[in-house]
Amino acid sequence: MPKKIATNVSEASSPDTKSTKISQEDKLDLLLEQQAVLQEEVSRVKKKLERYILWSYIGTAFKLLLILAPIIVAFIYLPPLIRDYTNTAPGTSIFNSLSETLKLLR
């Protein structure tokens, strides 16, 4: 949690000071301190956002791989299998050929 900083110059003056006016150098010092704190906060949020975007890209690539890999494997291995079952002898059906294959596997 970032520390609370004075939002304007009047909040920066402490009640125990004898003068209510703040010199220009004090104003600049206060502004520089505010800027440094805000810059650290922006840097921290930027790093979190970059990490989130990176993991989002990795997740998207993984999902795409999960979808495309089975499709690519199917295009490689299914045509020869389909060709084998469609080239069965006349008078026999694919189901007979499948049942024979299953019997051989047992």
Protein Blocks (a to p, Z undefined) as FASTA:
>chain_A
ZZdddfbfklmpcfkbmbfbdcfklmmmmmmmmmmmmmmmmmmmmmmmmmmmmmmmmmmm
mmmmmmmmmmmmmmmmmmmmmmmmmmpcehiafklmmmmmmmmmZZ
